[in-house]
């Protein structure tokens, strides 16, 4: 029974990793099609709470926002400085 449980967990992790790869591929495609600074700030459907920075078209500056951890877009930077460099 332990081995079956371990197998189930490993399969779940593999599917989650594959889903993340698909999300990254989608994000890369979106980024090539549009300037990342023109994209909306996107929290995504996942429930994590990562502090990120993105360009707000309304405020015409980089702002802090909460990223859920998946299915975002390229308007998502680790630091305020990275955002300002990409979206002057």
C-alpha positions in Angstrom: 0.0 0.0 0.0 2.9 2.4 0.8 4.3 1.8 -2.7 1.0 2.6 -4.3 0.7 5.8 -2.4 4.2 6.8 -3.4 3.4 6.1 -7.0 0.3 8.3 -6.8 2.3 11.1 -5.4 5.0 10.8 -8.0 2.5 10.8 -10.8 0.8 13.9 -9.4 4.1 15.7 -9.1 4.9 14.8 -12.7 1.6 16.1 -14.0 2.1 19.4 -12.0 5.5 19.8 -13.5 4.2 19.2 -17.0 1.4 21.7 -16.5 4.0 24.3 -15.4 6.0 23.7 -18.6 2.8 24.2 -20.6 2.1 27.5 -18.7 5.7 28.7 -19.4 5.4 27.9 -23.1 2.1 29.8 -23.3 3.7 32.8 -21.4 6.6 32.8 -23.8 4.3 32.8 -26.8 2.3 35.7 -25.4 5.4 37.6 -24.6 6.6 37.3 -28.2 3.3 38.5 -29.5 3.0 41.6 -27.2 5.2 44.0 -25.3 5.1 42.7 -21.7 4.5 46.2 -20.5 1.2 46.2 -22.4 -0.1 43.0 -20.7 -2.5 43.2 -17.8 -1.3 42.3 -14.3 -2.4 38.7 -14.0 -2.6 36.9 -10.6 -3.5 33.6 -12.2 -5.8 30.8 -10.9 -3.4 29.2 -8.4 -3.6 30.1 -4.7 0.0 30.8 -3.8 0.9 34.4 -2.8 4.2 35.5 -4.3 5.1 39.2 -4.1 5.9 40.3 -7.7 6.1 43.5 -9.7 4.4 44.4 -12.9 3.7 47.4 -15.1 0.4 49.1 -14.5 -0.8 50.9 -17.6 -3.3 52.8 -15.5 -0.7 54.1 -13.1 2.0 54.3 -15.8 4.5 52.8 -13.4 5.7 49.5 -11.9 3.6 48.3 -9.0 3.6 45.4 -6.5 1.0 42.7 -6.9 0.3 39.2 -5.7 1.0 36.3 -8.1 -0.7 33.0 -7.5 2.1 30.9 -9.0 0.8 29.7 -12.3 -0.8 30.9 -15.6 0.5 34.4 -15.4 2.1 36.4 -18.3 5.3 38.2 -18.9 4.3 41.3 -17.0 5.6 39.6 -13.9 9.0 40.5 -12.4 10.9 39.4 -9.3 12.1 42.9 -8.4 10.9 46.5 -8.9 14.2 47.2 -10.6 13.7 44.5 -13.2 10.2 45.9 -13.9 11.5 49.4 -14.3 14.3 48.2 -16.6 11.8 46.4 -18.9 9.1 49.0 -18.7 10.8 52.5 -18.4 
